[in-house]
Amino acid sequence: MHTATITSIQQASPSVKIFQLDYGQQPFHYLAGQWIDLYATINGKTEVGGYSMTSSPHQSGSHIELAVKSSTRHPVTRWLHESAQIGDTVQISDGQGVFVYQPEMSHRVVLVGAGVGVTPLISIFRYIAASVPQTDVTLVYSIPSADEYLFQADIETLSQQPNCHHLITLTQPDSNWQGRSGRIDAQLLREAGMSDDTLYYLCGPQGMVEDASAVLTSIGVPESRIIYEKWW
């Protein structure tokens, strides 16, 4: 366990806040795509929640970043959104989980996410952009509306690098949206690029992950090349 201090809170969208946590000189460790357990004391009781990190392991400094969607049902999430303040301290675990990317796994990666399921994918996207220029990465990101487009500036800036690309689609676009619309389908996944060694990372609501996985297998992607994490 490590003690971390909340150093920044940003309202990133109507439903999501971004938190920066500083862990100082402690030997904290994680891999791109992993999550942490976060412990907070709420009304005298220790509560825990699991959150994917959106920062890259190779970013400088001694902090991590989390993007958390609001919820009135989960005590830690509710505390983060309604009560947490800059300067508050929490306890965090090291990075956990097997939803990770490391350079030796493949030099062609497609990241497929919906809504706040983009959180571990943006960690991988940032990591590849900063540290693995030999890997070609495409982020396929489905969001309900333009105001829920998380990390837009960062995604567009990183996609100026020759090895980084993004495809965005809105499922509930308004008349101002000029980009793609509709759910993630075979055409969009083919546009992301296919090769025998491509790894596909899927993260989002259970239905989206199951649908995207079925589409990928229907167009010839082996199940062994699909890595997924479901959000309920």
Solvent accessible surface area in square Angstrom, and as a share of the most:
residue,aa,sasa,rsa
1,M,135,0.60
2,H,20,0.09
3,T,61,0.36
4,A,1,0.00
5,T,45,0.26
6,I,1,0.00
7,T,60,0.35
8,S,39,0.25
9,I,51,0.26
10,Q,100,0.44
11,Q,100,0.45
12,A,31,0.24
13,S,8,0.05
14,P,92,0.58
15,S,22,0.14
16,V,3,0.01
17,K,40,0.17
18,I,16,0.08
19,F,1,0.00
20,Q,57,0.25
21,L,0,0.00
22,D,50,0.26
23,Y,30,0.11
24,G,30,0.29
25,Q,178,0.79
26,Q,61,0.27
27,P,118,0.74
28,F,23,0.09
29,H,116,0.52
30,Y,17,0.06
31,L,48,0.24
32,A,2,0.01
33,G,1,0.01
34,Q,19,0.08
35,W,76,0.27
36,I,0,0.00
37,D,31,0.16
38,L,1,0.00
39,Y,62,0.23
40,A,3,0.03
41,T,94,0.55
42,I,31,0.16
43,N,155,0.79
44,G,75,0.72
45,K,128,0.54
46,T,87,0.50
47,E,39,0.17
48,V,66,0.38
49,G,4,0.03
50,G,47,0.45
51,Y,22,0.08
52,S,6,0.04
53,M,1,0.00
54,T,0,0.00
55,S,1,0.01
56,S,3,0.02
57,P,39,0.24
58,H,117,0.52
59,Q,78,0.35
60,S,100,0.65
61,G,65,0.63
62,S,28,0.18
63,H,56,0.25
64,I,0,0.00
65,E,20,0.09
66,L,1,0.00
67,A,6,0.05
68,V,5,0.03
69,K,106,0.45
70,S,54,0.35
71,S,37,0.24
72,T,98,0.57
73,R,223,0.81
74,H,65,0.29
75,P,59,0.37
76,V,0,0.00
77,T,8,0.05
78,R,113,0.41
79,W,38,0.13
80,L,2,0.01
81,H,26,0.12
82,E,110,0.49
83,S,61,0.39
84,A,13,0.10
85,Q,124,0.55
86,I,112,0.57
87,G,47,0.45
88,D,45,0.23
89,T,83,0.48
90,V,4,0.03
91,Q,68,0.30
92,I,0,0.00
93,S,12,0.08
94,D,60,0.31
95,G,17,0.16
96,Q,57,0.26
97,G,33,0.32
98,V,139,0.80
99,F,4,0.02
100,V,17,0.10
101,Y,1,0.01
102,Q,63,0.28
103,P,38,0.24
104,E,135,0.61
105,M,70,0.31
106,S,11,0.07
107,H,96,0.43
108,R,35,0.13
109,V,0,0.00
110,V,0,0.00
111,L,0,0.00
112,V,0,0.00
113,G,0,0.00
114,A,13,0.10
115,G,24,0.23
116,V,23,0.13
117,G,1,0.01
118,V,0,0.00
119,T,1,0.00
120,P,0,0.00
121,L,0,0.00
122,I,0,0.00
123,S,0,0.00
124,I,0,0.00
125,F,0,0.00
126,R,28,0.10
127,Y,19,0.07
128,I,0,0.00
129,A,11,0.08
130,A,73,0.56
131,S,43,0.27
132,V,1,0.01
133,P,97,0.61
134,Q,109,0.49
135,T,0,0.00
136,D,43,0.22
137,V,0,0.00
138,T,5,0.03
139,L,0,0.00
140,V,0,0.00
141,Y,0,0.00
142,S,10,0.06
143,I,1,0.00
144,P,47,0.29
145,S,35,0.22
146,A,49,0.38
147,D,88,0.45
148,E,32,0.14
149,Y,19,0.07
150,L,3,0.02
151,F,21,0.09
152,Q,77,0.34
153,A,78,0.60
154,D,42,0.22
155,I,0,0.00
156,E,74,0.33
157,T,80,0.47
158,L,31,0.15
159,S,25,0.16
160,Q,149,0.66
161,Q,60,0.27
162,P,128,0.80
163,N,16,0.08
164,C,1,0.00
165,H,70,0.31
166,H,55,0.25
167,L,19,0.09
168,I,13,0.07
169,T,2,0.01
170,L,1,0.00
171,T,54,0.31
172,Q,128,0.57
173,P,55,0.34
174,D,89,0.46
175,S,108,0.70
176,N,123,0.63
177,W,62,0.22
178,Q,160,0.71
179,G,46,0.44
180,R,97,0.35
181,S,71,0.46
182,G,31,0.30
183,R,163,0.60
184,I,24,0.12
185,D,69,0.36
186,A,28,0.22
187,Q,137,0.61
188,L,12,0.06
189,L,1,0.00
190,R,134,0.49
191,E,93,0.42
192,A,5,0.04
193,G,22,0.21
194,M,81,0.36
195,S,56,0.36
196,D,146,0.75
197,D,70,0.36
198,T,1,0.01
199,L,10,0.05
200,Y,3,0.01
201,Y,0,0.00
202,L,0,0.00
203,C,0,0.00
204,G,0,0.00
205,P,69,0.43
206,Q,69,0.31
207,G,39,0.38
208,M,30,0.13
209,V,1,0.01
210,E,79,0.36
211,D,66,0.34
212,A,4,0.03
213,S,27,0.17
214,A,60,0.47
215,V,36,0.20
216,L,0,0.00
217,T,52,0.30
218,S,88,0.57
219,I,29,0.15
220,G,59,0.56
221,V,10,0.06
222,P,75,0.47
223,E,137,0.61
224,S,94,0.61
225,R,56,0.20
226,I,17,0.09
227,I,38,0.19
228,Y,124,0.47
229,E,39,0.18
230,K,50,0.21
231,W,70,0.25
232,W,221,0.77
